[in-house]
């Protein structure tokens, strides 16, 4: 199934470049360029992730600006990149699994749903939801251990950034880690392999629906934007319409619509899944003390703590940074992803000329 072709048929006056399917890609180029491009994106957005994570573990709300100044004052710029090396090491294999599962699922499910008689819009929504679910589940097999280690490193120093003594998150894991390798050894010694999969179940429950909601929302919003504005844009070139050529958006218009669709889809996804993300983060970095021994928190203990600290509002601490992170990440991801696919196409001349129109 080709999204581009579907959009072309649904609005004859708008000619969007055809989508590039999985079998059209040069796989080695696709994964090599993808690793490089998405590593750069991760580096640019990492400080926002650190802010979001620290807000989620603080027992009271601390504004982003205040926390940023506190991190800069007490830890310097390096405080915004705690655990980044570990995170980057996991990003490459996790992204590879994510992209492969996304493309294979979207292509196969899209083709199957069209053959079953579903409309292009419905088939696209189903394919994107299935692709979002499968890609998230595949990536989490690699990402959850990396997430546990990097987030342990992120929250070191959170006793200062959370504000006054009364706001110190006393149950943040007390171990000190020199680097990612040191954290890996200590977690393995203390908790075994299970320690690296803390919150794995809740991670799947967070990221799988989040990805399904995001990709479905993105697909629907992307079509609505072209449907709403495409006719107006096309009418500006009435001579082309009269001759049957229609409106062909240039690369700037394509990127603008992709970016707007990504931001709106991120807002929907962040609002729906934020409580699960907060629970997941706390499960991975907080402990409880029983009979003088520190133990991992359970889901119910985490929920009770959040209810005691502020109810539903406590579940949405860090929503601003998460929304910003998801929006920026999604915008750069989708535009970079489309660019990556065209750069990796076996017949670059055909798809490159289409994208530049």
C-alpha positions in Angstrom: 0.0 0.0 0.0 1.3 3.4 -0.9 0.2 6.3 1.3 1.2 8.7 -1.4 -0.9 7.0 -4.0 -3.8 6.9 -1.6 -3.6 10.6 -1.0 -3.2 11.2 -4.8 -6.4 9.3 -5.5 -8.4 10.9 -2.7 -7.7 14.4 -3.8 -6.9 14.5 -7.6 -5.8 18.1 -7.4 -3.0 17.4 -4.9 0.0 15.3 -6.2 2.1 14.1 -3.2 5.2 12.0 -3.9 4.5 8.3 -3.7 5.5 6.5 -0.5 8.6 4.3 -0.5 7.9 0.8 0.5 10.2 -1.6 2.4 11.2 -3.6 -0.7 12.3 -0.3 -2.5 15.0 0.5 0.1 18.7 -0.2 0.1 18.8 -1.8 3.6 22.5 -1.2 4.4 22.3 2.4 3.4 19.0 2.8 5.3 20.3 1.5 8.6 23.7 3.3 8.3 22.2 6.7 7.5 19.5 6.1 10.0 21.9 5.5 12.9 23.9 8.7 12.1 20.8 10.9 11.6 18.9 9.7 14.7 22.0 9.9 16.9 22.2 13.6 16.1 18.5 14.0 16.9 19.0 12.2 20.2 21.9 14.4 21.2 19.9 17.6 20.5 16.9 16.5 22.5 18.6 14.7 25.5 18.5 17.7 27.9 14.7 17.8 27.7 14.5 14.1 28.5 16.7 14.7 31.6 14.4 17.5 32.7 11.3 15.3 32.2 12.8 12.4 34.1 13.8 14.5 37.1 10.4 16.2 37.3 8.8 12.7 37.4 10.8 11.5 40.4 10.5 14.7 42.4 7.8 14.4 45.1 6.5 18.0 44.4 6.2 20.0 41.2 9.4 21.9 40.3 9.1 24.3 37.2 11.3 23.5 34.2 13.0 26.9 34.4 13.9 26.5 38.1 15.1 23.0 37.6 17.2 24.0 34.6 18.9 26.8 36.5 19.5 24.4 39.4 21.2 21.8 37.2 23.3 24.4 35.5 24.3 25.9 38.9 25.2 22.7 40.7 26.3 20.3 37.9 27.1 22.5 34.9 26.2 21.6 31.3 27.3 18.0 31.8 24.3 17.6 34.1 22.0 17.8 31.1 23.9 14.9 29.5 24.1 12.4 32.3 23.8 8.9 30.8 23.9 10.2 27.3 26.7 7.8 26.2 24.8 4.8 27.5 21.6 6.1 25.8 23.4 6.6 22.5 24.8 3.0 22.5 21.2 1.7 22.9 19.7 4.1 20.4 21.4 2.5 17.4 20.2 -1.1 17.8 16.8 0.0 19.2 16.3 2.4 16.2 17.3 -0.4 13.8 14.7 -2.8 15.2 12.1 0.0 15.4 12.5 1.1 11.8 12.6 -2.5 10.4 9.5 -3.5 12.4 7.7 -0.3 11.4 8.3 -0.6 7.7 7.7 -4.3 7.4 4.5 -4.2 9.4 3.1 -1.1 7.7 3.8 -2.5 4.3 2.3 -6.0 5.0 -0.7 -4.9 7.0 -1.5 -2.0 4.6 -1.4 -4.4 1.6 -3.5 -7.0 3.5 -6.2 -4.5 4.6 -6.5 -3.0 1.1 -7.0 -6.5 -0.3 -9.7 -7.2 2.3 -11.7 -4.3 0.8 -11.0 -1.5 3.4 -10.9 2.0 2.1 -7.5 3.7 1.7 -8.1 5.9 4.8 -9.1 3.0 7.0 -6.3 0.7 5.7 -3.8 3.5 6.4 -5.0 4.0 10.0 -5.0 0.2 10.7 -1.5 -0.2 9.1 -0.1 2.7 11.1 -1.6 1.5 14.4 -0.2 -2.0 13.8 3.2 -0.7 12.8 3.3 1.5 15.9 2.6 -1.4 18.2 5.0 -3.8 16.6 7.9 -1.3 16.3 7.6 -0.2 20.0 7.5 -3.8 21.3 10.5 -4.8 19.2 12.5 -1.7 20.3 11.7 -2.2 24.0 13.5 -5.5 24.1 16.8 -3.5 23.6 15.7 -0.2 25.0 14.4 -1.1 28.4 17.8 -2.1 29.9 19.4 1.0 28.3 16.6 3.1 29.7 17.1 1.7 33.2 20.9 2.4 33.2 20.6 5.9 31.6 17.8 7.0 33.9 19.7 5.9 37.0 22.5 8.2 35.7 20.1 11.0 34.9 18.6 11.2 38.4 22.0 11.4 40.1 22.0 14.9 41.5 18.2 15.2 41.6 18.4 15.9 45.4 19.6 19.4 44.3 17.5 20.0 41.3 14.3 19.1 43.2 14.7 22.1 45.4 14.7 22.4 49.1 15.4 19.6 51.6 11.7 18.9 52.0 11.5 18.1 48.3 14.4 15.7 48.1 13.2 12.3 46.6 14.6 10.2 49.4 13.8 6.9 47.7 15.8 7.6 44.6 18.2 4.7 44.2 21.2 5.6 46.4 24.0 3.9 44.5 26.6 6.2 42.9 27.6 5.3 39.4 30.7 6.6 37.8 29.5 5.8 34.3 27.3 3.5 32.3 29.5 0.5 32.6 29.8 1.0 36.4 26.0 1.3 36.6 25.6 -1.9 34.6 27.9 -3.9 36.9 26.3 -2.6 40.1 22.7 -3.2 38.8 23.7 -6.7 37.7 25.3 -7.5 41.1 22.4 -6.1 43.1 19.3 -7.2 41.1 20.6 -9.7 38.5 19.3 -9.5 34.9 15.8 -8.7 36.3 17.1 -5.4 37.4 17.6 -4.3 33.7 14.0 -5.1 32.9 12.4 -3.1 35.7 9.2 -1.6 34.4 9.3 -3.7 31.2 5.6 -4.5 31.3 4.6 -0.9 32.0 7.1 0.2 29.2 5.2 -2.0 26.7 1.9 -0.7 28.0 3.3 2.9 27.6 5.2 2.9 24.4 3.1 0.4 22.4 -0.2 2.3 22.7 1.7 5.6 22.5 3.3 4.6 19.2 0.0 3.2 17.9 -1.8 6.4 18.9 0.9 8.6 17.4 1.2 6.9 14.0 -2.6 6.6 13.7 -3.1 10.3 14.7 -0.3 11.4 12.4 -1.8 9.5 9.4 -5.3 11.0 10.1 -4.1 14.5 10.8 -1.7 14.5 7.8 -4.6 13.6 5.5 -7.0 16.1 7.1 -4.5 19.0 6.7 -4.0 18.2 3.0 -7.7 17.8 2.6 -8.4 21.1 4.3 -5.7 23.2 2.7 -4.8 21.4 -0.4 -7.9 22.5 -2.4 -7.2 26.1 -1.4 -3.6 25.9 -2.4 -4.4 24.1 -5.6 -6.9 26.8 -6.7 -4.1 29.3 -6.7 -2.9 27.6 -9.9 -6.1 27.4 -11.9 -4.3 27.0 -15.2 -2.6 23.9 -14.0 -5.9 22.5 -12.7 -7.5 23.2 -16.0 -4.9 21.3 -17.8 -5.2 18.4 -15.4 -1.8 18.8 -13.8 -3.1 19.8 -10.3 -1.1 21.2 -7.4 2.3 19.7 -6.6 3.6 20.8 -3.2 7.3 21.7 -3.0 9.6 20.3 -0.3 9.0 23.2 2.1 5.2 22.6 2.0 5.8 18.9 2.5 8.0 19.5 5.5 5.6 22.1 7.0 2.7 19.7 6.8 4.7 16.8 8.2 6.0 18.9 11.1 2.5 20.3 12.0 1.0 16.8 11.8 3.8 15.4 14.0 3.3 18.1 16.7 -0.4 17.5 16.9 0.0 13.8 17.0 2.5 14.1 19.8 0.1 16.2 21.8 -2.6 13.5 21.6 -0.2 10.7 22.4 1.5 12.6 25.3 -1.9 13.4 27.0 -3.1 9.8 26.8 0.0 8.0 27.9 1.6 10.5 30.4 0.5 8.7 33.6 1.9 5.4 32.4 5.2 7.0 31.5 5.5 8.6 35.0 4.8 5.2 36.6 7.3 3.5 34.3 10.0 6.1 35.2 9.5 5.8 38.9 9.6 2.0 38.8 12.9 2.1 37.0 14.7 4.6 39.4 12.9 4.5 42.8 13.2 2.0 45.6 11.3 1.4 48.8 12.8 0.3 52.2 11.6 -2.8 54.0 13.3 -4.2 57.1 16.4 -2.1 56.5 16.7 -3.3 52.9 16.0 -1.4 49.7 13.6 -3.1 47.3 12.1 -2.1 43.9 8.7 -0.4 44.1 5.7 -2.3 42.8 3.2 -0.7 40.5 0.6 -0.4 43.3 3.1 1.2 45.6 4.0 3.7 42.9 0.4 4.5 42.2 -0.3 5.0 45.9 2.7 7.3 46.2 1.5 9.4 43.3 -2.0 9.7 44.6 -0.6 10.7 48.0 1.6 13.3 46.4 -1.0 15.0 44.3 -3.4 12.6 42.7 -3.8 12.8 38.9 -1.8 16.0 38.7 1.2 14.2 40.0 1.0 11.8 37.1 1.4 14.7 34.7 4.6 16.2 36.2 7.0 16.6 33.3 4.1 16.8 30.7 5.6 20.0 29.3 9.1 18.6 28.7 7.6 15.3 27.5 5.3 17.1 25.0 8.1 19.3 23.9 10.5 16.3 23.6 7.9 14.2 21.7 7.0 17.1 19.4 10.6 18.0 18.6 11.6 14.4 18.3 8.6 13.5 16.2 9.0 16.5 13.9 12.7 15.9 13.3 12.0 12.1 13.2 9.3 12.2 10.5 11.0 14.8 8.3 14.4 13.0 8.8 12.7 9.7 8.2 11.1 10.7 5.0 14.4 12.2 3.8 16.2 9.0 5.0 13.9 6.8 3.0 14.4 8.8 -0.2 18.2 8.8 0.4 18.1 5.0 0.8 15.8 4.3 -2.2 17.3 2.0 -4.8 16.1 4.4 -7.5 17.1 7.7 -6.0 16.6 9.7 -9.2 12.9 9.0 -9.3 12.1 9.7 -5.6 14.5 12.6 -5.3 13.0 14.5 -8.2 9.5 13.9 -6.8 10.4 15.2 -3.3 11.9 18.4 -4.8 8.9 19.4 -6.8 
